Amino acid sequence: MSRFRCLFGAFQGDMADRKNILDLYFLDARARLIDIAAFMDRVNRAGGETDFRYDQFQDALKALESDQPNRAENVLLAFSDPTDEPIPVATTKAACGAWPGEVNND
């Protein structure tokens, strides 16, 4: 059973224990981090103009460096529209995942 500790050990004891959380989620988080690094490499190698989505992506990454307990909230807010009023007409057919930073003053 000891060779399976990495897989099954997290199901014993307190789930809020740091080791248990790492046992359960470390490999998934590691893979996602590698995906993010590969995405950034592809964007940096590509030509073209700057894009507000990548700027917001980089701002969201800065939120991860914080020691605050609300990193997920801050990452979400980095992509969110901070305005209170809805726009009168959609400018595209689909959401783009980031706020372009234009405030409608009509």
Buried (B, 14 or more C-beta within 10 A) or exposed (E): EEEEEEEEBBEEEEEEEEEBBEBBEEEEEEEEEEEEEEEBEEBEEEEEEEEEBBEBBEBBEEBEEEEEEEBEEBBEBBBEBEEEEEEEEEEEEEEEEBBEEEEEEE
